[in-house]
């Protein structure tokens, strides 16, 4: 879910303290802003409904899956 993805991204951002990491931190903050936007939420809801109906995805937690992949976190 989007909330879990935001938590993961926020935790990762807190670890980015070096000057050379600030550009990455800024980019992650932009992604977080997109995840929080009502447009993204509406599109994600529409995509999830259609994909679930057609059997293309079995789990509606797309934002969290993306965050796990980007951050290299193990999926529990």
Biopython code that builds the backbone (N, CA, C, O; Angstrom):
import numpy as np
from Bio.PDB.StructureBuilder import StructureBuilder

atoms = [
    (1, "UNK", "N", (0.819, -1.182, 0.000)),
    (1, "UNK", "CA", (0.000, 0.000, 0.000)),
    (1, "UNK", "C", (0.866, 1.249, 0.000)),
    (1, "UNK", "O", (2.051, 1.198, 0.328)),
    (2, "UNK", "N", (0.278, 2.340, -0.361)),
    (2, "UNK", "CA", (1.017, 3.592, -0.500)),
    (2, "UNK", "C", (1.589, 4.052, 0.832)),
    (2, "UNK", "O", (2.708, 4.562, 0.889)),
    (3, "UNK", "N", (0.832, 3.875, 1.890)),
    (3, "UNK", "CA", (1.321, 4.313, 3.204)),
    (3, "UNK", "C", (2.601, 3.586, 3.590)),
    (3, "UNK", "O", (3.529, 4.195, 4.121)),
    (4, "UNK", "N", (2.650, 2.303, 3.327)),
    (4, "UNK", "CA", (3.853, 1.514, 3.649)),
    (4, "UNK", "C", (5.034, 1.971, 2.793)),
    (4, "UNK", "O", (6.158, 2.065, 3.288)),
    (5, "UNK", "N", (4.788, 2.250, 1.528)),
    (5, "UNK", "CA", (5.847, 2.743, 0.646)),
    (5, "UNK", "C", (6.383, 4.073, 1.153)),
    (5, "UNK", "O", (7.592, 4.304, 1.147)),
    (6, "UNK", "N", (5.484, 4.946, 1.591)),
    (6, "UNK", "CA", (5.907, 6.245, 2.105)),
    (6, "UNK", "C", (6.746, 6.100, 3.366)),
    (6, "UNK", "O", (7.729, 6.819, 3.546)),
    (7, "UNK", "N", (6.366, 5.180, 4.235)),
    (7, "UNK", "CA", (7.140, 4.930, 5.456)),
    (7, "UNK", "C", (8.550, 4.449, 5.091)),
    (7, "UNK", "O", (9.538, 4.928, 5.649)),
    (8, "UNK", "N", (8.635, 3.511, 4.161)),
    (8, "UNK", "CA", (9.939, 2.987, 3.741)),
    (8, "UNK", "C", (10.809, 4.082, 3.125)),
    (8, "UNK", "O", (11.999, 4.184, 3.424)),
    (9, "UNK", "N", (10.212, 4.888, 2.276)),
    (9, "UNK", "CA", (10.970, 5.958, 1.637)),
    (9, "UNK", "C", (11.411, 7.006, 2.650)),
    (9, "UNK", "O", (12.527, 7.519, 2.561)),
    (10, "UNK", "N", (10.563, 7.328, 3.599)),
    (10, "UNK", "CA", (10.911, 8.294, 4.641)),
    (10, "UNK", "C", (12.074, 7.775, 5.490)),
    (10, "UNK", "O", (13.004, 8.521, 5.798)),
    (11, "UNK", "N", (12.016, 6.502, 5.865)),
    (11, "UNK", "CA", (13.098, 5.903, 6.646)),
    (11, "UNK", "C", (14.411, 5.950, 5.873)),
    (11, "UNK", "O", (15.462, 6.242, 6.444)),
    (12, "UNK", "N", (14.351, 5.666, 4.590)),
    (12, "UNK", "CA", (15.545, 5.692, 3.751)),
    (12, "UNK", "C", (16.091, 7.114, 3.652)),
    (12, "UNK", "O", (17.303, 7.317, 3.718)),
    (13, "UNK", "N", (15.211, 8.095, 3.495)),
    (13, "UNK", "CA", (15.633, 9.497, 3.396)),
    (13, "UNK", "C", (16.370, 9.951, 4.652)),
    (13, "UNK", "O", (17.327, 10.720, 4.574)),
    (14, "UNK", "N", (15.925, 9.477, 5.793)),
    (14, "UNK", "CA", (16.573, 9.858, 7.057)),
    (14, "UNK", "C", (18.022, 9.401, 7.109)),
    (14, "UNK", "O", (18.833, 9.993, 7.822)),
    (15, "UNK", "N", (18.353, 8.363, 6.368)),
    (15, "UNK", "CA", (19.722, 7.829, 6.351)),
    (15, "UNK", "C", (20.629, 8.588, 5.389)),
    (15, "UNK", "O", (21.851, 8.439, 5.432)),
    (16, "UNK", "N", (20.035, 9.395, 4.529)),
    (16, "UNK", "CA", (20.810, 10.132, 3.528)),
    (16, "UNK", "C", (21.257, 11.464, 4.116)),
    (16, "UNK", "O", (20.496, 12.432, 4.133)),
    (17, "UNK", "N", (22.497, 11.507, 4.596)),
    (17, "UNK", "CA", (22.996, 12.709, 5.261)),
    (17, "UNK", "C", (24.202, 13.321, 4.563)),
    (17, "UNK", "O", (24.490, 14.504, 4.744)),
    (18, "UNK", "N", (24.895, 12.539, 3.781)),
    (18, "UNK", "CA", (26.101, 13.030, 3.115)),
    (18, "UNK", "C", (25.723, 14.031, 2.017)),
    (18, "UNK", "O", (24.664, 13.915, 1.401)),
    (19, "UNK", "N", (26.597, 15.012, 1.778)),
    (19, "UNK", "CA", (26.314, 16.002, 0.726)),
    (19, "UNK", "C", (26.045, 15.371, -0.641)),
    (19, "UNK", "O", (25.179, 15.839, -1.380)),
    (20, "UNK", "N", (26.779, 14.318, -0.978)),
    (20, "UNK", "CA", (26.598, 13.684, -2.284)),
    (20, "UNK", "C", (25.292, 12.885, -2.380)),
    (20, "UNK", "O", (24.909, 12.460, -3.470)),
    (21, "UNK", "N", (24.614, 12.682, -1.262)),
    (21, "UNK", "CA", (23.342, 11.951, -1.249)),
    (21, "UNK", "C", (22.123, 12.874, -1.319)),
    (21, "UNK", "O", (20.988, 12.406, -1.407)),
    (22, "UNK", "N", (22.361, 14.170, -1.280)),
    (22, "UNK", "CA", (21.242, 15.114, -1.224)),
    (22, "UNK", "C", (20.417, 15.148, -2.508)),
    (22, "UNK", "O", (19.209, 15.383, -2.459)),
    (23, "UNK", "N", (21.046, 14.919, -3.640)),
    (23, "UNK", "CA", (20.297, 14.882, -4.892)),
    (23, "UNK", "C", (19.341, 13.678, -4.895)),
    (23, "UNK", "O", (18.192, 13.793, -5.321)),
    (24, "UNK", "N", (19.818, 12.543, -4.425)),
    (24, "UNK", "CA", (18.966, 11.355, -4.312)),
    (24, "UNK", "C", (17.824, 11.612, -3.336)),
    (24, "UNK", "O", (16.677, 11.247, -3.594)),
    (25, "UNK", "N", (18.150, 12.242, -2.217)),
    (25, "UNK", "CA", (17.135, 12.554, -1.211)),
    (25, "UNK", "C", (16.046, 13.452, -1.813)),
    (25, "UNK", "O", (14.858, 13.242, -1.567)),
    (26, "UNK", "N", (16.452, 14.435, -2.589)),
    (26, "UNK", "CA", (15.502, 15.336, -3.229)),
    (26, "UNK", "C", (14.598, 14.572, -4.204)),
    (26, "UNK", "O", (13.392, 14.813, -4.263)),
    (27, "UNK", "N", (15.196, 13.648, -4.969)),
    (27, "UNK", "CA", (14.417, 12.848, -5.923)),
    (27, "UNK", "C", (13.421, 11.947, -5.198)),
    (27, "UNK", "O", (12.281, 11.799, -5.640)),
    (28, "UNK", "N", (13.842, 11.352, -4.102)),
    (28, "UNK", "CA", (12.942, 10.490, -3.323)),
    (28, "UNK", "C", (11.795, 11.308, -2.750)),
    (28, "UNK", "O", (10.657, 10.842, -2.719)),
    (29, "UNK", "N", (12.080, 12.509, -2.301)),
    (29, "UNK", "CA", (11.025, 13.388, -1.775)),
    (29, "UNK", "C", (9.997, 13.716, -2.872)),
    (29, "UNK", "O", (8.802, 13.819, -2.594)),
    (30, "UNK", "N", (10.466, 13.879, -4.110)),
    (30, "UNK", "CA", (9.542, 14.120, -5.224)),
    (30, "UNK", "C", (8.632, 12.919, -5.429)),
    (30, "UNK", "O", (7.428, 13.074, -5.632)),
    (31, "UNK", "N", (9.206, 11.724, -5.377)),
    (31, "UNK", "CA", (8.415, 10.498, -5.520)),
    (31, "UNK", "C", (7.392, 10.408, -4.401)),
    (31, "UNK", "O", (6.245, 10.023, -4.630)),
    (32, "UNK", "N", (7.807, 10.761, -3.194)),
    (32, "UNK", "CA", (6.883, 10.733, -2.063)),
    (32, "UNK", "C", (5.722, 11.702, -2.299)),
    (32, "UNK", "O", (4.574, 11.389, -1.986)),
    (33, "UNK", "N", (6.024, 12.865, -2.845)),
    (33, "UNK", "CA", (4.975, 13.827, -3.156)),
    (33, "UNK", "C", (3.995, 13.284, -4.178)),
    (33, "UNK", "O", (2.789, 13.513, -4.083)),
    (34, "UNK", "N", (4.521, 12.566, -5.154)),
    (34, "UNK", "CA", (3.661, 11.944, -6.165)),
    (34, "UNK", "C", (2.776, 10.883, -5.525)),
    (34, "UNK", "O", (1.575, 10.833, -5.789)),
    (35, "UNK", "N", (3.364, 10.034, -4.686)),
    (35, "UNK", "CA", (2.584, 9.003, -4.010)),
    (35, "UNK", "C", (1.457, 9.610, -3.177)),
    (35, "UNK", "O", (0.389, 9.011, -3.052)),
    (36, "UNK", "N", (1.686, 10.790, -2.608)),
    (36, "UNK", "CA", (0.685, 11.438, -1.761)),
    (36, "UNK", "C", (-0.394, 12.167, -2.566)),
    (36, "UNK", "O", (-1.444, 12.511, -2.024)),
    (37, "UNK", "N", (-0.143, 12.399, -3.836)),
    (37, "UNK", "CA", (-1.090, 13.187, -4.637)),
    (37, "UNK", "C", (-2.402, 12.438, -4.868)),
    (37, "UNK", "O", (-2.431, 11.212, -4.976)),
    (38, "UNK", "N", (-3.473, 13.205, -4.938)),
    (38, "UNK", "CA", (-4.783, 12.605, -5.163)),
    (38, "UNK", "C", (-4.876, 12.006, -6.575)),
    (38, "UNK", "O", (-5.578, 11.016, -6.783)),
    (39, "UNK", "N", (-4.180, 12.596, -7.529)),
    (39, "UNK", "CA", (-4.185, 12.052, -8.891)),
    (39, "UNK", "C", (-3.557, 10.661, -8.909)),
    (39, "UNK", "O", (-4.111, 9.741, -9.511)),
    (40, "UNK", "N", (-2.410, 10.500, -8.254)),
    (40, "UNK", "CA", (-1.753, 9.197, -8.205)),
    (40, "UNK", "C", (-2.656, 8.172, -7.529)),
    (40, "UNK", "O", (-2.790, 7.043, -8.001)),
    (41, "UNK", "N", (-3.271, 8.569, -6.426)),
    (41, "UNK", "CA", (-4.156, 7.661, -5.700)),
    (41, "UNK", "C", (-5.322, 7.211, -6.575)),
    (41, "UNK", "O", (-5.700, 6.039, -6.563)),
    (42, "UNK", "N", (-5.886, 8.144, -7.330)),
    (42, "UNK", "CA", (-7.003, 7.805, -8.215)),
    (42, "UNK", "C", (-6.551, 6.865, -9.328)),
    (42, "UNK", "O", (-7.237, 5.890, -9.636)),
    (43, "UNK", "N", (-5.406, 7.152, -9.929)),
    (43, "UNK", "CA", (-4.888, 6.294, -10.996)),
    (43, "UNK", "C", (-4.541, 4.911, -10.470)),
    (43, "UNK", "O", (-4.826, 3.902, -11.116)),
    (44, "UNK", "N", (-3.933, 4.869, -9.312)),
    (44, "UNK", "CA", (-3.569, 3.586, -8.713)),
    (44, "UNK", "C", (-4.814, 2.767, -8.402)),
    (44, "UNK", "O", (-4.842, 1.560, -8.642)),
    (45, "UNK", "N", (-5.835, 3.414, -7.872)),
    (45, "UNK", "CA", (-7.083, 2.711, -7.580)),
    (45, "UNK", "C", (-7.709, 2.140, -8.832)),
    (45, "UNK", "O", (-8.186, 1.005, -8.832)),
    (46, "UNK", "N", (-7.712, 2.918, -9.899)),
    (46, "UNK", "CA", (-8.264, 2.463, -11.174)),
    (46, "UNK", "C", (-7.455, 1.302, -11.733)),
    (46, "UNK", "O", (-8.018, 0.304, -12.183)),
    (47, "UNK", "N", (-6.130, 1.436, -11.704)),
    (47, "UNK", "CA", (-5.246, 0.380, -12.205)),
    (47, "UNK", "C", (-5.427, -0.901, -11.406)),
    (47, "UNK", "O", (-5.535, -1.988, -11.974)),
    (48, "UNK", "N", (-5.459, -0.768, -10.094)),
    (48, "UNK", "CA", (-5.589, -1.944, -9.226)),
    (48, "UNK", "C", (-6.899, -2.678, -9.483)),
    (48, "UNK", "O", (-6.916, -3.906, -9.556)),
    (49, "UNK", "N", (-8.002, -1.935, -9.622)),
    (49, "UNK", "CA", (-9.294, -2.560, -9.885)),
    (49, "UNK", "C", (-9.285, -3.316, -11.210)),
    (49, "UNK", "O", (-9.746, -4.455, -11.290)),
    (50, "UNK", "N", (-8.752, -2.665, -12.255)),
    (50, "UNK", "CA", (-8.723, -3.299, -13.577)),
    (50, "UNK", "C", (-7.801, -4.510, -13.583)),
    (50, "UNK", "O", (-8.164, -5.561, -14.112)),
    (51, "UNK", "N", (-6.628, -4.378, -13.008)),
    (51, "UNK", "CA", (-5.659, -5.474, -13.019)),
    (51, "UNK", "C", (-6.153, -6.653, -12.200)),
    (51, "UNK", "O", (-5.964, -7.805, -12.591)),
    (52, "UNK", "N", (-6.783, -6.377, -11.067)),
    (52, "UNK", "CA", (-7.315, -7.453, -10.234)),
    (52, "UNK", "C", (-8.438, -8.176, -10.972)),
    (52, "UNK", "O", (-8.522, -9.404, -10.942)),
    (53, "UNK", "N", (-9.299, -7.405, -11.635)),
    (53, "UNK", "CA", (-10.407, -7.989, -12.394)),
    (53, "UNK", "C", (-9.897, -8.897, -13.509)),
    (53, "UNK", "O", (-10.486, -9.944, -13.779)),
    (54, "UNK", "N", (-8.812, -8.502, -14.150)),
    (54, "UNK", "CA", (-8.267, -9.279, -15.260)),
    (54, "UNK", "C", (-7.246, -10.330, -14.814)),
    (54, "UNK", "O", (-6.709, -11.065, -15.643)),
    (55, "UNK", "N", (-6.980, -10.401, -13.510)),
    (55, "UNK", "CA", (-6.052, -11.401, -12.994)),
    (55, "UNK", "C", (-4.598, -11.099, -13.279)),
    (55, "UNK", "O", (-3.756, -11.992, -13.187)),
    (56, "UNK", "N", (-4.277, -9.838, -13.630)),
    (56, "UNK", "CA", (-2.882, -9.493, -13.947)),
    (56, "UNK", "C", (-2.038, -9.338, -12.704)),
    (56, "UNK", "O", (-0.841, -9.623, -12.731)),
    (57, "UNK", "N", (-2.636, -8.894, -11.619)),
    (57, "UNK", "CA", (-1.910, -8.792, -10.354)),
    (57, "UNK", "C", (-2.724, -9.489, -9.279)),
    (57, "UNK", "O", (-3.953, -9.531, -9.337)),
    (58, "UNK", "N", (-2.029, -10.025, -8.314)),
    (58, "UNK", "CA", (-2.731, -10.714, -7.245)),
    (58, "UNK", "C", (-2.659, -9.933, -5.947)),
    (58, "UNK", "O", (-3.335, -10.288, -4.982)),
    (59, "UNK", "N", (-1.854, -8.875, -5.898)),
    (59, "UNK", "CA", (-1.699, -8.107, -4.678)),
    (59, "UNK", "C", (-1.768, -6.628, -4.999)),
    (59, "UNK", "O", (-1.008, -6.151, -5.842)),
    (60, "UNK", "N", (-2.664, -5.880, -4.346)),
    (60, "UNK", "CA", (-2.864, -4.473, -4.668)),
    (60, "UNK", "C", (-1.822, -3.530, -4.079)),
    (60, "UNK", "O", (-2.015, -2.315, -4.125)),
    (61, "UNK", "N", (-0.724, -4.045, -3.525)),
    (61, "UNK", "CA", (0.256, -3.210, -2.851)),
    (61, "UNK", "C", (1.378, -2.759, -3.791)),
    (61, "UNK", "O", (2.555, -2.933, -3.477)),
    (62, "UNK", "N", (1.025, -2.190, -4.920)),
    (62, "UNK", "CA", (1.997, -1.777, -5.918)),
    (62, "UNK", "C", (3.003, -0.749, -5.411)),
    (62, "UNK", "O", (4.198, -0.955, -5.619)),
    (63, "UNK", "N", (2.598, 0.356, -4.754)),
    (63, "UNK", "CA", (3.590, 1.326, -4.292)),
    (63, "UNK", "C", (4.608, 0.735, -3.320)),
    (63, "UNK", "O", (5.798, 1.039, -3.408)),
    (64, "UNK", "N", (4.151, -0.101, -2.400)),
    (64, "UNK", "CA", (5.076, -0.717, -1.456)),
    (64, "UNK", "C", (6.040, -1.645, -2.181)),
    (64, "UNK", "O", (7.226, -1.680, -1.855)),
    (65, "UNK", "N", (5.549, -2.395, -3.158)),
    (65, "UNK", "CA", (6.421, -3.289, -3.933)),
    (65, "UNK", "C", (7.481, -2.494, -4.667)),
    (65, "UNK", "O", (8.639, -2.905, -4.722)),
    (66, "UNK", "N", (7.100, -1.366, -5.228)),
    (66, "UNK", "CA", (8.067, -0.507, -5.923)),
    (66, "UNK", "C", (9.106, -0.003, -4.937)),
    (66, "UNK", "O", (10.301, -0.035, -5.231)),
    (67, "UNK", "N", (8.676, 0.459, -3.782)),
    (67, "UNK", "CA", (9.615, 0.960, -2.775)),
    (67, "UNK", "C", (10.566, -0.143, -2.322)),
    (67, "UNK", "O", (11.766, 0.096, -2.184)),
    (68, "UNK", "N", (10.047, -1.345, -2.091)),
    (68, "UNK", "CA", (10.902, -2.465, -1.707)),
    (68, "UNK", "C", (11.965, -2.717, -2.774)),
    (68, "UNK", "O", (13.141, -2.894, -2.455)),
    (69, "UNK", "N", (11.553, -2.733, -4.032)),
    (69, "UNK", "CA", (12.491, -2.986, -5.122)),
    (69, "UNK", "C", (13.544, -1.896, -5.224)),
    (69, "UNK", "O", (14.730, -2.190, -5.376)),
    (70, "UNK", "N", (13.121, -0.638, -5.143)),
    (70, "UNK", "CA", (14.053, 0.490, -5.263)),
    (70, "UNK", "C", (15.054, 0.485, -4.113)),
    (70, "UNK", "O", (16.239, 0.744, -4.322)),
    (71, "UNK", "N", (14.591, 0.195, -2.908)),
    (71, "UNK", "CA", (15.448, 0.246, -1.741)),
    (71, "UNK", "C", (16.172, -1.060, -1.475)),
    (71, "UNK", "O", (17.024, -1.127, -0.588)),
    (72, "UNK", "N", (15.846, -2.095, -2.227)),
    (72, "UNK", "CA", (16.492, -3.390, -2.034)),
    (72, "UNK", "C", (16.128, -4.054, -0.721)),
    (72, "UNK", "O", (16.932, -4.788, -0.146)),
    (73, "UNK", "N", (14.916, -3.798, -0.246)),
    (73, "UNK", "CA", (14.457, -4.366, 1.018)),
    (73, "UNK", "C", (13.902, -5.765, 0.789)),
    (73, "UNK", "O", (13.313, -6.032, -0.259)),
    (74, "UNK", "N", (14.082, -6.658, 1.754)),
    (74, "UNK", "CA", (13.431, -7.967, 1.646)),
    (74, "UNK", "C", (11.937, -7.811, 1.802)),
    (74, "UNK", "O", (11.476, -7.006, 2.612)),
    (75, "UNK", "N", (11.176, -8.571, 1.038)),
    (75, "UNK", "CA", (9.713, -8.523, 1.123)),
    (75, "UNK", "C", (9.255, -9.552, 2.142)),
    (75, "UNK", "O", (9.473, -10.750, 1.964)),
    (76, "UNK", "N", (8.618, -9.083, 3.212)),
    (76, "UNK", "CA", (8.142, -9.996, 4.269)),
    (76, "UNK", "C", (6.792, -10.540, 3.962)),
    (76, "UNK", "O", (6.249, -11.319, 4.745)),
]
sb = StructureBuilder()
sb.init_structure("model")
sb.init_model(0)
sb.init_chain("A")
sb.init_seg("    ")
for serial, (resi, resn, name, xyz) in enumerate(atoms, 1):
    if name == "N":
        sb.init_residue(resn, " ", resi, " ")
    sb.init_atom(name, np.array(xyz, "f"), 0.0, 1.0, " ", f" {name:<3s}", serial, name[0])
structure = sb.get_structure()
